[in-house]
Amino acid sequence: MQVQLKPIAPQELSHEWKRWIAENLILATDPGALSAVLQQHGVSQAVAVREIDAAMNSPYFQGVRRVKNRVEKRDWVLNIEAKLDRISPVEIRREHRLSREDFLHNYYRRNQPVIITGMLDDAATLQRWDLDYFKERFQDRQVEVQMGRTKDANYEMNSIAHKRKMAFGEYVDLVRQSGHTNDFYMTANNDSSNRLALNELWDEFPDLPEYLRTDQGKQGFFWLGPAGTLTPYHHDLTNNFMIQMIGSKRVKFIAPCHLPRLQNERHCFTPIDGAAIDLQRFPQMRDVPILECEIGPGEILFLPVGWWHYVQSLAISVTISATHFIWDNDFYTNYPSNHDF
């Protein structure tokens, strides 16, 4: 039970303190402990007891408690899956030239990650794409990138503030010369600008009709960065392909059933650091299974909707991410409109 509220005048309870009482009662904090905190902040015992009793007997509070009971029932279902996942975590398999039907029934429909190999073996793009080619063909194009990320612990949540414009050739040189860094990265957050600037790249990208729609033009998101770029733990609102074109990446996964342990307070993010989980701060993560894999050029990683993932580039990397599957991929329409959890 954390207290960060300012002391209050005796016999006077602000709406802020009343909200604090209600929230802690919903979290099953002992009423006596709440009364003690209030008294430490200048509230008489009689007033503290009166306010706590008023909160507990309020029909508004009782209505909220019933909603909490429903949420706990849903958590019970998640906990069943979480317990089974701890007994036997999912294995991330590599499947060579996985057929459409096998992918649908064994992975897409079951919400399970998989690495697909062999689908790009004959793709000329895989041999053509490199930094020299990008610079020669698109040097003067103005592109958008994420810059200044290392000075902001919440660089992903604050991605809009990190957008910068520069010539693509200049960015390619920056990537080539930078070494290991997470300070700059061209990501899906820059796609609306870069789709036009690098439009011809999409004509070179393989269609993958076994899995992706081909009737709506070329789609996908272009990622380019040096070794060391990171994408912190988050989940997507759709199923996603991560198609590795250049370099390699390491990906860590946590199954969706462990959501209650991930302290998800804002949108699709968690404060848990995928590089090194602080078990003193997050002891509930101690027994959560974390899957790990690496992908290289020509490999396709299926990131199922709702799975938490942390991504690290092990070398200069180009990735295409795609969400235009031939099966229903609308899992965002019913996503909560209020992103504060």
Secondary structure, 3 states (H helix, E strand, C coil): CCCCCCCCCCCCCCHHHHHHHHHHHHCCCCHHHHHHHHHHCCCCHHHHHHHHHHHHHCHHHHHHHHHHHHHHHHHHHHHHHHHHHHHCCCCCEEEECCCHHHHHHHHHCCCCCEEEECCCCCCHHHHHCCHHHHHHHHCCCEEEEECCCCCCCCCCCCHHHHEEEEEHHHHHHHHHHCCCCCCCEECHHHHHHHHHHCHHHHHHCCCCCCCECCCCCCCCEEEEECCCCEEEEEECCCCEEEEEEECCEEEEEECHHHHHHCCCCECCECCCCCCCCCCCCCHHHCCCCCEEEEECCCCEEEECCCCEEEEEECCCEEEEEECCECCCCCCCCCCCCCCEC
